[in-house]
């Protein structure tokens, strides 16, 4: 199911190929950050915070888009 057509009550399950790509990129980034001296725990906490913040940004964008669509006059 596409996130854009999903209702709030439906859980989103990403396509396995997308999940694999994102997780692979994340693991590469974690490895690089460890090589730069960051600990696994520090990386995990920062990634979790960043993911939470990004979800809030996306939710706000969705809410703004919905408000704009509702404010538009409908043509009959």
HELIX and SHEET records of a PDB file:
HELIX    1   1 UNK A    3  UNK A    5  5                                   3    
HELIX    2   2 UNK A   16  UNK A   35  1                                  20    
HELIX    3   3 UNK A   40  UNK A   71  1                                  32    
END                                                                             
